[in-house]
Amino acid sequence: KRFALKHHLLRHQHVHTGEKPFACSHGSHRFSQKQQLLHHQCIHTEERPFACGCCPKVFRNKTDL
């Protein structure tokens, strides 16, 4: 594969090395990408930043709207 940005290459290399440098401070979960860790941390904080515009429901993920 080819990547336009060096950090995209470095992020992709975690797939092959199995490296998971981002650790949850509340448990033993580890992640290969920072965004995965941030998503996981919503479990601990009960944060639900995505609100439906038609009803009062709120969600952790934009894709759940």
N, CA, C and O atoms as a GROMACS GRO file, in nm:
protein
  260
    1LYS      N    1   0.084  -0.119   0.000
    1LYS     CA    2   0.000   0.000   0.000
    1LYS      C    3   0.088   0.124   0.000
    1LYS      O    4   0.203   0.121   0.043
    2ARG      N    5   0.030   0.233  -0.049
    2ARG     CA    6   0.099   0.362  -0.048
    2ARG      C    7   0.015   0.461   0.031
    2ARG      O    8  -0.108   0.458   0.028
    3PHE      N    9   0.084   0.548   0.102
    3PHE     CA   10   0.017   0.647   0.185
    3PHE      C   11   0.072   0.785   0.155
    3PHE      O   12   0.193   0.802   0.139
    4ALA      N   13  -0.016   0.883   0.148
    4ALA     CA   14   0.025   1.020   0.119
    4ALA      C   15   0.092   1.085   0.240
    4ALA      O   16   0.178   1.172   0.224
    5LEU      N   17   0.053   1.043   0.358
    5LEU     CA   18   0.107   1.102   0.480
    5LEU      C   19   0.177   0.995   0.564
    5LEU      O   20   0.129   0.883   0.576
    6LYS      N   21   0.291   1.032   0.620
    6LYS     CA   22   0.371   0.936   0.696
    6LYS      C   23   0.293   0.879   0.815
    6LYS      O   24   0.304   0.760   0.844
    7HIS      N   25   0.215   0.963   0.884
    7HIS     CA   26   0.144   0.912   1.001
    7HIS      C   27   0.036   0.810   0.963
    7HIS      O   28   0.000   0.726   1.045
    8HIS      N   29  -0.015   0.817   0.840
    8HIS     CA   30  -0.110   0.715   0.794
    8HIS      C   31  -0.038   0.581   0.777
    8HIS      O   32  -0.093   0.476   0.809
    9LEU      N   33   0.083   0.586   0.726
    9LEU     CA   34   0.164   0.463   0.713
    9LEU      C   35   0.192   0.405   0.850
    9LEU      O   36   0.176   0.285   0.872
   10LEU      N   37   0.235   0.488   0.943
   10LEU     CA   38   0.267   0.440   1.078
   10LEU      C   39   0.145   0.379   1.144
   10LEU      O   40   0.155   0.276   1.211
   11ARG      N   41   0.029   0.442   1.127
   11ARG     CA   42  -0.095   0.388   1.184
   11ARG      C   43  -0.128   0.253   1.121
   11ARG      O   44  -0.169   0.161   1.191
   12HIS      N   45  -0.110   0.241   0.990
   12HIS     CA   46  -0.139   0.116   0.921
   12HIS      C   47  -0.045   0.004   0.966
   12HIS      O   48  -0.086  -0.112   0.973
   13GLN      N   49   0.078   0.037   0.997
   13GLN     CA   50   0.175  -0.066   1.036
   13GLN      C   51   0.133  -0.139   1.163
   13GLN      O   52   0.176  -0.252   1.186
   14HIS      N   53   0.052  -0.077   1.246
   14HIS     CA   54   0.003  -0.145   1.367
   14HIS      C   55  -0.076  -0.270   1.332
   14HIS      O   56  -0.081  -0.365   1.411
   15VAL      N   57  -0.137  -0.272   1.215
   15VAL     CA   58  -0.212  -0.390   1.169
   15VAL      C   59  -0.119  -0.510   1.160
   15VAL      O   60  -0.156  -0.621   1.197
   16HIS      N   61   0.002  -0.488   1.112
   16HIS     CA   62   0.097  -0.596   1.090
   16HIS      C   63   0.177  -0.632   1.214
   16HIS      O   64   0.214  -0.748   1.233
   17THR      N   65   0.205  -0.534   1.299
   17THR     CA   66   0.286  -0.559   1.418
   17THR      C   67   0.203  -0.601   1.538
   17THR      O   68   0.255  -0.661   1.633
   18GLY      N   69   0.074  -0.571   1.534
   18GLY     CA   70  -0.012  -0.601   1.648
   18GLY      C   71   0.006  -0.502   1.763
   18GLY      O   72  -0.051  -0.520   1.870
   19GLU      N   73   0.084  -0.398   1.740
   19GLU     CA   74   0.110  -0.298   1.843
   19GLU      C   75  -0.018  -0.222   1.878
   19GLU      O   76  -0.093  -0.181   1.789
   20LYS      N   77  -0.041  -0.206   2.006
   20LYS     CA   78  -0.158  -0.132   2.055
   20LYS      C   79  -0.109  -0.033   2.161
   20LYS      O   80  -0.116  -0.061   2.281
   21PRO      N   81  -0.060   0.082   2.117
   21PRO     CA   82   0.004   0.177   2.209
   21PRO      C   83  -0.092   0.261   2.294
   21PRO      O   84  -0.048   0.330   2.385
   22PHE      N   85  -0.221   0.255   2.266
   22PHE     CA   86  -0.317   0.339   2.339
   22PHE      C   87  -0.393   0.255   2.441
   22PHE      O   88  -0.470   0.166   2.404
   23ALA      N   89  -0.370   0.283   2.569
   23ALA     CA   90  -0.427   0.202   2.677
   23ALA      C   91  -0.538   0.276   2.750
   23ALA      O   92  -0.530   0.397   2.773
   24CYS      N   93  -0.640   0.202   2.786
   24CYS     CA   94  -0.749   0.256   2.867
   24CYS      C   95  -0.700   0.268   3.011
   24CYS      O   96  -0.641   0.175   3.065
   25SER      N   97  -0.723   0.381   3.073
   25SER     CA   98  -0.679   0.402   3.211
   25SER      C   99  -0.774   0.338   3.312
   25SER      O  100  -0.745   0.337   3.432
   26HIS      N  101  -0.887   0.285   3.266
   26HIS     CA  102  -0.986   0.225   3.355
   26HIS      C  103  -0.982   0.072   3.353
   26HIS      O  104  -1.056   0.008   3.428
   27GLY      N  105  -0.900   0.015   3.270
   27GLY     CA  106  -0.898  -0.130   3.260
   27GLY      C  107  -0.780  -0.176   3.177
   27GLY      O  108  -0.681  -0.104   3.163
   28SER      N  109  -0.790  -0.296   3.124
   28SER     CA  110  -0.677  -0.354   3.051
   28SER      C  111  -0.690  -0.344   2.900
   28SER      O  112  -0.608  -0.400   2.827
   29HIS      N  113  -0.791  -0.276   2.851
   29HIS     CA  114  -0.810  -0.265   2.707
   29HIS      C  115  -0.701  -0.178   2.644
   29HIS      O  116  -0.662  -0.076   2.700
   30ARG      N  117  -0.653  -0.221   2.528
   30ARG     CA  118  -0.552  -0.146   2.452
   30ARG      C  119  -0.600  -0.135   2.308
   30ARG      O  120  -0.674  -0.220   2.259
   31PHE      N  121  -0.556  -0.028   2.240
   31PHE     CA  122  -0.603  -0.001   2.105
   31PHE      C  123  -0.488   0.041   2.015
   31PHE      O  124  -0.389   0.099   2.061
   32SER      N  125  -0.502   0.012   1.887
   32SER     CA  126  -0.397   0.048   1.791
   32SER      C  127  -0.412   0.192   1.742
   32SER      O  128  -0.316   0.249   1.690
   33GLN      N  129  -0.530   0.250   1.760
   33GLN     CA  130  -0.553   0.387   1.714
   33GLN      C  131  -0.614   0.471   1.827
   33GLN      O  132  -0.696   0.422   1.905
   34LYS      N  133  -0.573   0.596   1.834
   34LYS     CA  134  -0.621   0.686   1.939
   34LYS      C  135  -0.772   0.703   1.931
   34LYS      O  136  -0.840   0.708   2.034
   35GLN      N  137  -0.826   0.710   1.810
   35GLN     CA  138  -0.971   0.728   1.794
   35GLN      C  139  -1.048   0.610   1.854
   35GLN      O  140  -1.156   0.629   1.909
   36GLN      N  141  -0.992   0.490   1.844
   36GLN     CA  142  -1.057   0.373   1.904
   36GLN      C  143  -1.062   0.387   2.056
   36GLN      O  144  -1.163   0.354   2.118
   37LEU      N  145  -0.954   0.436   2.115
   37LEU     CA  146  -0.950   0.458   2.260
   37LEU      C  147  -1.052   0.563   2.301
   37LEU      O  148  -1.125   0.543   2.398
   38LEU      N  149  -1.059   0.674   2.229
   38LEU     CA  150  -1.155   0.779   2.262
   38LEU      C  151  -1.298   0.728   2.255
   38LEU      O  152  -1.381   0.762   2.340
   39HIS      N  153  -1.327   0.647   2.156
   39HIS     CA  154  -1.460   0.586   2.141
   39HIS      C  155  -1.488   0.496   2.261
   39HIS      O  156  -1.597   0.500   2.318
   40HIS      N  157  -1.391   0.414   2.298
   40HIS     CA  158  -1.406   0.322   2.411
   40HIS      C  159  -1.430   0.397   2.542
   40HIS      O  160  -1.510   0.353   2.625
   41GLN      N  161  -1.362   0.509   2.562
   41GLN     CA  162  -1.372   0.583   2.687
   41GLN      C  163  -1.513   0.636   2.713
   41GLN      O  164  -1.546   0.666   2.827
   42CYS      N  165  -1.594   0.648   2.611
   42CYS     CA  166  -1.734   0.690   2.630
   42CYS      C  167  -1.809   0.592   2.719
   42CYS      O  168  -1.905   0.631   2.786
   43ILE      N  169  -1.767   0.467   2.720
   43ILE     CA  170  -1.830   0.366   2.805
   43ILE      C  171  -1.815   0.405   2.952
   43ILE      O  172  -1.908   0.391   3.031
   44HIS      N  173  -1.697   0.453   2.987
   44HIS     CA  174  -1.668   0.487   3.126
   44HIS      C  175  -1.727   0.621   3.168
   44HIS      O  176  -1.762   0.639   3.285
   45THR      N  177  -1.739   0.713   3.076
   45THR     CA  178  -1.787   0.847   3.110
   45THR      C  179  -1.937   0.864   3.091
   45THR      O  180  -1.994   0.965   3.133
   46GLU      N  181  -2.000   0.767   3.028
   46GLU     CA  182  -2.143   0.776   2.993
   46GLU      C  183  -2.169   0.890   2.896
   46GLU      O  184  -2.284   0.932   2.878
   47GLU      N  185  -2.065   0.940   2.833
   47GLU     CA  186  -2.080   1.050   2.737
   47GLU      C  187  -2.158   1.003   2.616
   47GLU      O  188  -2.131   0.896   2.560
   48ARG      N  189  -2.254   1.082   2.575
   48ARG     CA  190  -2.336   1.054   2.457
   48ARG      C  191  -2.350   1.185   2.380
   48ARG      O  192  -2.450   1.255   2.394
   49PRO      N  193  -2.251   1.218   2.300
   49PRO     CA  194  -2.246   1.349   2.236
   49PRO      C  195  -2.335   1.367   2.112
   49PRO      O  196  -2.345   1.478   2.060
   50PHE      N  197  -2.398   1.260   2.064
   50PHE     CA  198  -2.476   1.270   1.941
   50PHE      C  199  -2.626   1.263   1.972
   50PHE      O  200  -2.676   1.159   2.016
   51ALA      N  201  -2.695   1.374   1.949
   51ALA     CA  202  -2.838   1.383   1.980
   51ALA      C  203  -2.921   1.378   1.852
   51ALA      O  204  -2.884   1.435   1.750
   52CYS      N  205  -3.033   1.308   1.861
   52CYS     CA  206  -3.128   1.302   1.751
   52CYS      C  207  -3.201   1.436   1.742
   52CYS      O  208  -3.237   1.494   1.844
   53GLY      N  209  -3.223   1.483   1.621
   53GLY     CA  210  -3.294   1.609   1.601
   53GLY      C  211  -3.446   1.594   1.606
   53GLY      O  212  -3.518   1.693   1.605
   54CYS      N  213  -3.495   1.469   1.611
   54CYS     CA  214  -3.640   1.445   1.608
   54CYS      C  215  -3.696   1.394   1.740
   54CYS      O  216  -3.817   1.400   1.761
   55CYS      N  217  -3.611   1.345   1.827
   55CYS     CA  218  -3.656   1.292   1.955
   55CYS      C  219  -3.548   1.318   2.060
   55CYS      O  220  -3.440   1.366   2.025
   56PRO      N  221  -3.574   1.287   2.186
   56PRO     CA  222  -3.476   1.317   2.290
   56PRO      C  223  -3.361   1.216   2.305
   56PRO      O  224  -3.279   1.230   2.395
   57LYS      N  225  -3.355   1.116   2.219
   57LYS     CA  226  -3.250   1.014   2.232
   57LYS      C  227  -3.112   1.070   2.201
   57LYS      O  228  -3.096   1.156   2.114
   58VAL      N  229  -3.012   1.020   2.276
   58VAL     CA  230  -2.872   1.057   2.253
   58VAL      C  231  -2.790   0.930   2.239
   58VAL      O  232  -2.825   0.825   2.294
   59PHE      N  233  -2.679   0.940   2.165
   59PHE     CA  234  -2.600   0.822   2.132
   59PHE      C  235  -2.451   0.847   2.150
   59PHE      O  236  -2.404   0.961   2.148
   60ARG      N  237  -2.377   0.738   2.168
   60ARG     CA  238  -2.230   0.746   2.178
   60ARG      C  239  -2.167   0.764   2.042
   60ARG      O  240  -2.063   0.829   2.029
   61ASN      N  241  -2.229   0.706   1.940
   61ASN     CA  242  -2.172   0.706   1.805
   61ASN      C  243  -2.262   0.778   1.707
   61ASN      O  244  -2.385   0.767   1.714
   62LYS      N  245  -2.201   0.849   1.617
   62LYS     CA  246  -2.278   0.918   1.512
   62LYS      C  247  -2.352   0.818   1.424
   62LYS      O  248  -2.462   0.846   1.377
   63THR      N  249  -2.292   0.703   1.403
   63THR     CA  250  -2.354   0.601   1.316
   63THR      C  251  -2.479   0.540   1.378
   63THR      O  252  -2.559   0.479   1.307
   64ASP      N  253  -2.498   0.556   1.508
   64ASP     CA  254  -2.616   0.501   1.575
   64ASP      C  255  -2.738   0.592   1.564
   64ASP      O  256  -2.849   0.552   1.600
   65LEU      N  257  -2.718   0.714   1.515
   65LEU     CA  258  -2.830   0.808   1.501
   65LEU      C  259  -2.936   0.754   1.407
   65LEU      O  260  -3.038   0.820   1.384
   0.00000   0.00000   0.00000
